[in-house]
Amino acid sequence: MKPAIADGHVVTIHYKLTLDDGSIADQSVGGEPLVYLHGSQNIVPGLERQLTGKKVGEKLDVVVAANEGYGDYDPAKDTSVPKAQFPPNIDLEPGMAFQTRDRLGRSMPVWVQAVKGDQVTITGNHPLAGQRLNFAVEIVDCRRATHEEKQHGHAHGPGGHHHH
């Protein structure tokens, strides 16, 4: 018998994520399921919390408030930078993601919001920040994580360890 979902378990789910306007923001349905290590912050906190204790075969609808999803939208994370700071061969478009470094040298993602002339508006807010997330989830599998998976903080694919 498969264990109930708890910290330290590798969980496999199929999901469909919709926004309040009905648009599909992401989904695994029709493709590969999502495999993650429960309790290691591999998925948004509100979804992880509501999956705890569930069992293989269950299907559920989960609503996650912005503050338990990608966070509330913070206008202080928006800034305008010269277009010259981006590689010249890239056709910048809203929604594109880049990695940059914060003042302490840590890598952090930013997204392009707008391009006007030689200025680019970027944000450190995730594109889904400030939005309620509506998940339709089917729990496909659950197993105890290996020692190596726990050490690394993420699930490993079939056949062992693969970093991308």
C-alpha angles and dihedrals in degrees: 000000000000117000123245114258112276139147111296095033127117107230128195118201140168112215145174117205117202131177126225091265089061095250118139109241096180141341143177094201109119091020141053116323121243114259117194142160108250114229095022098094092250091138133032112294097239093055093045092050093050093048093055110113095014121128139225111279096030119128119200144166113230125191115200121194117225093253090058093041123045094333134254116304110266114199089197087072091063118093141160120233134179114269087231089074089071126073108275095229094061121098099217116219134172112271096032114134127217135177118236135164128253123222090277093052096253117144114248134172123242129185129214111242102174142352117212118171108304094343127089122197110214132179137201088209115107110245089249095048112131094021130113110237121219113198128189103197135186116190107222103173144355128188138159112272120244119247089253093052091051091049092049094043096231142073120266123222127245110298096027141281123009124165117195 
